[in-house]
Amino acid sequence: MADAPITLKVITPDEVFYEGRVQSVVAPGTLGYLGILRDHAPLVTTIGAGDLTYRDAEGRTQGFRIEGGFLEVQNNRVLVLTDRVDRNAE
């Protein structure tokens, strides 16, 4: 897929950890994991600690561990605000 339909941005207090175009996102919600695809309804929610995974523009599944925070979905953009990201987890 040449142009993935969703922009994912993950921000910690220190940096923009990740920003890129993706096909889908799976995030650890406080009541269970939630999936986000293109044209998802607008949403603001808390997220818990767990694995945030995404399918990149080439179709590969990638991810990392986050320590909870907030997630916003709007106009095919997913913004994740988290205190910490574990770079070594997948």
C-alpha contacts under 8 A as a table, 3 or more apart, distances in Angstrom:
res1	aa1	res2	aa2	distance
1	M	4	A	6.42
1	M	57	A	5.86
1	M	58	E	5.97
1	M	59	G	7.44
2	A	57	A	6.66
2	A	58	E	7.56
3	D	21	R	7.37
3	D	57	A	6.46
4	A	7	T	7.93
4	A	21	R	5.32
4	A	22	V	5.01
4	A	23	Q	5.10
4	A	56	D	7.43
4	A	57	A	4.96
5	P	21	R	6.78
5	P	22	V	6.42
5	P	23	Q	5.77
5	P	38	R	5.91
5	P	76	N	6.86
6	I	21	R	5.51
6	I	22	V	5.21
6	I	23	Q	5.96
6	I	24	S	7.01
6	I	37	L	7.56
6	I	38	R	6.09
6	I	76	N	4.90
6	I	77	R	5.57
6	I	78	V	7.22
7	T	19	E	7.23
7	T	20	G	5.67
7	T	21	R	4.51
7	T	22	V	6.13
7	T	76	N	6.47
7	T	77	R	4.70
7	T	78	V	6.12
8	L	18	Y	7.47
8	L	19	E	5.59
8	L	20	G	5.52
8	L	21	R	6.15
8	L	22	V	6.62
8	L	25	V	7.99
8	L	77	R	6.04
8	L	78	V	4.83
8	L	79	L	6.11
8	L	80	V	7.86
9	K	16	V	7.34
9	K	17	F	7.70
9	K	18	Y	5.57
9	K	19	E	4.35
9	K	20	G	6.71
9	K	77	R	7.89
9	K	78	V	6.27
9	K	79	L	4.97
9	K	80	V	6.19
10	V	16	V	6.09
10	V	17	F	5.49
10	V	18	Y	5.08
10	V	19	E	6.47
10	V	79	L	6.06
10	V	80	V	4.67
10	V	81	L	6.12
10	V	82	T	7.45
11	I	14	D	7.87
11	I	15	E	6.02
11	I	16	V	4.48
11	I	17	F	5.52
11	I	18	Y	7.17
11	I	79	L	7.74
11	I	80	V	6.14
11	I	81	L	5.04
11	I	82	T	6.30
12	T	15	E	5.40
12	T	16	V	6.33
12	T	17	F	6.65
12	T	81	L	6.07
12	T	82	T	5.20
12	T	83	D	5.31
12	T	84	R	6.04
12	T	85	V	7.46
13	P	82	T	7.62
13	P	83	D	6.27
16	V	19	E	7.15
17	F	85	V	7.85
21	R	56	D	6.81
21	R	57	A	6.32
22	V	25	V	7.50
22	V	54	Y	6.70
22	V	55	R	5.78
22	V	56	D	4.43
22	V	57	A	5.16
23	Q	37	L	6.86
23	Q	38	R	7.33
23	Q	54	Y	7.31
23	Q	55	R	5.39
23	Q	56	D	5.87
23	Q	57	A	6.04
23	Q	59	G	7.39
24	S	35	G	7.32
24	S	36	I	5.69
24	S	37	L	4.94
24	S	38	R	7.24
24	S	54	Y	5.48
24	S	55	R	5.37
24	S	56	D	7.60
25	V	35	G	5.79
25	V	36	I	5.12
25	V	37	L	6.85
25	V	52	L	7.38
25	V	53	T	5.87
25	V	54	Y	4.33
25	V	55	R	6.71
26	V	33	Y	6.58
26	V	34	L	5.58
26	V	35	G	4.44
26	V	36	I	6.29
26	V	52	L	5.81
26	V	53	T	5.21
26	V	54	Y	6.13
27	A	33	Y	5.53
27	A	34	L	5.46
27	A	35	G	6.58
27	A	47	I	7.25
27	A	50	G	7.79
27	A	51	D	6.85
27	A	52	L	4.69
27	A	53	T	6.64
28	P	32	G	6.07
28	P	33	Y	4.39
28	P	34	L	6.47
28	P	47	I	5.63
28	P	48	G	5.49
28	P	49	A	6.56
28	P	50	G	5.49
28	P	51	D	6.43
28	P	52	L	6.39
28	P	68	G	7.85
29	G	32	G	4.93
29	G	33	Y	4.97
29	G	34	L	6.04
29	G	45	T	7.72
29	G	46	T	6.55
29	G	47	I	4.25
29	G	48	G	5.45
30	T	33	Y	7.78
30	T	46	T	6.46
30	T	47	I	5.12
30	T	48	G	4.82
36	I	40	H	6.19
37	L	40	H	5.79
38	R	76	N	5.83
39	D	75	N	6.96
39	D	76	N	5.78
40	H	73	V	7.26
40	H	74	Q	7.72
40	H	75	N	7.97
40	H	76	N	6.93
41	A	73	V	7.27
41	A	74	Q	7.17
42	P	72	E	7.49
42	P	73	V	5.14
42	P	74	Q	4.75
42	P	75	N	7.30
43	L	71	L	7.80
43	L	72	E	5.55
43	L	73	V	4.98
43	L	74	Q	6.82
44	V	70	F	7.29
44	V	71	L	5.72
44	V	72	E	4.41
44	V	73	V	6.48
45	T	70	F	5.80
45	T	71	L	5.44
45	T	72	E	6.63
46	T	68	G	7.46
46	T	69	G	5.76
46	T	70	F	4.42
46	T	71	L	6.14
47	I	68	G	5.01
47	I	69	G	5.23
47	I	70	F	5.47
47	I	71	L	6.56
48	G	66	I	7.96
48	G	67	E	6.56
48	G	68	G	4.01
48	G	69	G	6.55
49	A	65	R	7.37
49	A	66	I	5.52
49	A	67	E	4.17
49	A	68	G	4.34
50	G	65	R	5.44
50	G	66	I	5.64
50	G	67	E	6.62
50	G	68	G	7.31
51	D	63	G	6.78
51	D	64	F	5.66
51	D	65	R	4.35
51	D	66	I	6.24
51	D	89	A	7.95
51	D	90	E	7.26
52	L	63	G	5.50
52	L	64	F	5.65
52	L	65	R	5.98
52	L	66	I	6.67
53	T	61	T	6.81
53	T	62	Q	5.59
53	T	63	G	4.06
53	T	64	F	6.61
53	T	90	E	7.90
54	Y	61	T	5.64
54	Y	62	Q	5.51
54	Y	63	G	6.00
55	R	58	E	7.77
55	R	59	G	5.42
55	R	60	R	5.35
55	R	61	T	4.37
55	R	62	Q	6.25
56	D	59	G	5.24
56	D	60	R	5.47
56	D	61	T	6.40
56	D	62	Q	7.15
57	A	60	R	7.54
62	Q	90	E	6.67
63	G	89	A	7.43
63	G	90	E	4.97
64	F	85	V	6.98
64	F	86	D	6.22
64	F	87	R	6.14
64	F	88	N	7.08
64	F	89	A	4.93
64	F	90	E	4.67
65	R	85	V	5.77
65	R	86	D	5.14
65	R	87	R	7.29
65	R	89	A	5.54
65	R	90	E	6.81
66	I	82	T	6.74
66	I	83	D	7.84
66	I	84	R	5.89
66	I	85	V	4.57
66	I	86	D	6.29
67	E	82	T	6.39
67	E	83	D	6.26
67	E	84	R	5.45
67	E	85	V	6.51
68	G	82	T	5.65
68	G	83	D	7.02
68	G	84	R	7.91
69	G	80	V	7.32
69	G	81	L	5.56
69	G	82	T	4.44
69	G	83	D	6.67
70	F	80	V	5.83
70	F	81	L	5.18
70	F	82	T	6.59
71	L	78	V	7.02
71	L	79	L	5.64
71	L	80	V	4.56
71	L	81	L	6.40
72	E	77	R	7.94
72	E	78	V	5.68
72	E	79	L	5.13
72	E	80	V	6.60
73	V	76	N	6.82
73	V	77	R	5.67
73	V	78	V	4.64
73	V	79	L	6.56
74	Q	77	R	5.33
74	Q	78	V	6.73
82	T	85	V	7.31
86	D	89	A	5.82
